[in-house]
């Protein structure tokens, strides 16, 4: 029981504050649930072992049956982590690409406006006013120290603007392929581990009034449905046998013995 309490406290500490629509929260919670899932699984296995070793203990048997039914929720929860992990990973990559596109578009628009203001200025005072109106970043050129005519000032400012634009483009980079690959690899790892833990809890889970574990019950139902579907369609051997039986003439009844 201490193992269940430890796992519950850890899950509560990770999930609070609740942010179910935040992909980062979804990824962190999924990873935490998977990384600590062995704790309640061991606790459930020990409870089954204790009930097996002490079959006369009715209280222990009731506790095992109750937790076996609760384990069904664990099975469903780990199966639910599979689409959640896939969606959260896909959203993370998509959001990173969208943020990159937004940054590039914003930077290109700002530099285009500044370049247009420099080319359209009719005087140094007009140039300064236009740049101040745009709230442009510092270009590293002081008006009072230039002492140059407008064409030369415009030329130097455009050179400086091109340098700044190259620096900004260098800083705004797409997510490296390694980062995307790491996200995909981690998602596949978590989803595969979720399936394994779902199967493990299904072995120890049991529905009310059932004598077999949940996994055995599901596999039995699946096998019965497959057999029923196969019987409805008819096996190839049975179909071939019926076909030749229709072609062959009926055999005469054997004579009755005296």
N, C-alpha and C positions, 0 to 999 in steps of 0.2 A: 504493500500500500504506500510505503514511503516513496517508491519509484514513481507511482502515479502522481503523488503530490509534487515531487520535484519537477516532473514534466509539466504539470499544470502551471506551476509558478513560473517556469521558464517561458512557456507560451504566452502567459498573460503579460510578462515583462516585455516581451518582444512586440506583441501586437498593440500595446498602448503607446501613444494615443492612436485610435482607430483612424486609418486613412484608406478605406477599401478601394477608392478610385485612383489612388496614387500607384503608378507602376513600380516605383522604387520600393514602396511599402509591400506590395504584392511579392516582389522578388525576394526581399529580405525575409518576409514571413515564411514563404515557401521553403527557402533554403534552411531556415531555422527549424521548421517542423521536420524536415527530412533529416537534418543532421542529428537531431535528438530523438528520432522516432524509435531507436533501439531501446530507449529507457522504458517506455510503457510496454513494449513488446516483451522484454525480459520479465517485467512484472506480471504480465498476463500468463506467460509460460510458467513462471514459478507458482502462480495461483492454481493453474491446471495440475501441476505436479503435486502440489500439496493436497489437493482434493483427491488425486489418484492414490496417494500414499495413505491418506486417512479417509477412506470412503464412509466411515461411520459418523464423521463430523458433519452434521446437518447444516450448521451455520456456515461452515466453509464451503459446502456445496452450493448453498443459496448465493453466497457471495460470488462464487465462480460463475454460476448461471447468469447472475445480474450483469457482471462485467463482460461475459461472453455476448450478451445482447447489446451492450454498449459498444462492443468492438465492431459491430456492424456499421455504426456511425464513423468509426475510424477507417473502415474499408471505403466507404463512400467519400470521406474527406480526402484520402490519398488519391482516389480516382479523380476527384474534382481538381486536385492540384495540377493534373496534366494539362487541361485546357487553360487554366489560369497561368501556368508557367509559360506556355506557348504564346498566349496573348500578350503577357507582360513583356516577354523578350522581344516579340515583334514590335510592340509599341515603343520600346526603348530605342530600337534601331531607327524606326520611322521618325520618332521625335528628334533624334540627333540629326538625321538628314534634313528634316524640316527646319531645325534651328540653324543649320549651316546655310541653307538656301536663304533664310530670312536675313542673316548677317551679311551675306554677300550682296543681296539686293539692296539692303540699307546702305552699305558702304558705297556701292556703285552709284546710288542715287545722290548721296551726300557729296561725293567727289565730282559728280557731274554738275551739281548746282554750284559748287565753288569754282569749278573751271569756267562755267558759263558766266559767273559774276566777274571773274578776272578778265575774260575776253570782252565783256560788255561795258566795262568801266570806261568813262570818258576823262577821268582825272584821278589823281592820287586820293583826293578827298572822296570822290565818288566810289573808288575802289574800297577805301577803308569803310565807308558807310555800308556798302553792299555786304562786305564780309561780316561786319558787326550784326547786320540784320539777319544773316544766316546762322549766327552764333557758331561760326566755324572754329575748328581747333586752331591753336597757335601754329603758324606756318614757319616760325623761326626767322622772320624778316621784320626789321623795325623800320617804320616809315621815316622817322626823323633822321635815321643814320644812313639812309640810302643816298640821298642827294642825286638821284638819277631820274631821267625823264620817264614818263609813263610806259613807253614801249619796253625799255630795259627792265623796269620794275616788273612789268607783266611777264617778261621772259623768265626772269629769275624766280618769280613766284610759281610759275608753271613747272619749272624744273623741280622746285622744292615739293610741289604738289604731287608730281609723278613719283618722287622718292617715297613720300608718305604713303601713296597708294600701293606701291610695291610692298612696303613694310606691313600694311594692313592685310593685304592678300596673303602674305606669308604667315601671318598669325592665324588667319581664318583658314583652317585646314579641315578636310573631310575626315571622318573617323577612319583610322587605319584599318586595313583588312584584318589585322590581328585582333583588334578590339571586337569587331563584328563576329569573327570566328570564335573568340572566347565566350561571347554572349550565347551564340548558338550551341557551343559545346556544353556550357553549363546548363542550358535549358534541356538538352538531350539527357544529360546526366541526371538532372533532377526528375525528369519525366520517367526515365527508366527505373530510377530508385523508387519512385512513387508506385509504379506497378509492382515492384518486388515487395514493398511493404504492404500494399493492398492485399496481395496474395498471402503474405505471412499472417496478417491479421484475420484474413478470411479462414485460415486453418483453425484459428482459436475462437472465431466468432460462431455463434449459434443462435438461431431464431427460437422464440418461445414455442415450446411444445414439440421441438424437433430433437431427434436423437443423434443426428450427424452434424458435423461442422458445416458452416455456410459454403465453403469451397466445394466440399463433396456434394452438397445439395445442388449447387449451381451446375457442376459438371454432370451430375446425374440427369438433371432436367434437360441440359443441352444434348446429352447422349440420347435421351428418350425422344426428343423432338427430331433429331437427325434420323433416328431409326424410323419414326413415324412418317417423316417426309419421304424417306427412301422406300418405305412400304407402299405409300400412296402412288409414287411414280413407278414402282416396280423395278426390280433389279434387272440388268441385262440378261442374266442367266434365266430368270423366270420368264421374261418376255420371249426369249428364244424357245424355251420349252413349250410355252403356250402356242407359239406359231407352228412348230412342227406337229404338235398334238392336233391342231386343226387340219393340217394337211393329210395326216395319216388316217386311214379308215378305222372305224371303231373295231376293236377286237371282239371276236365272238366269245360269249360267255363260256367258260369251261364246262364240260358236261358234268352233271352231278354224279357223284360216285354212288354205286348201289349200296 
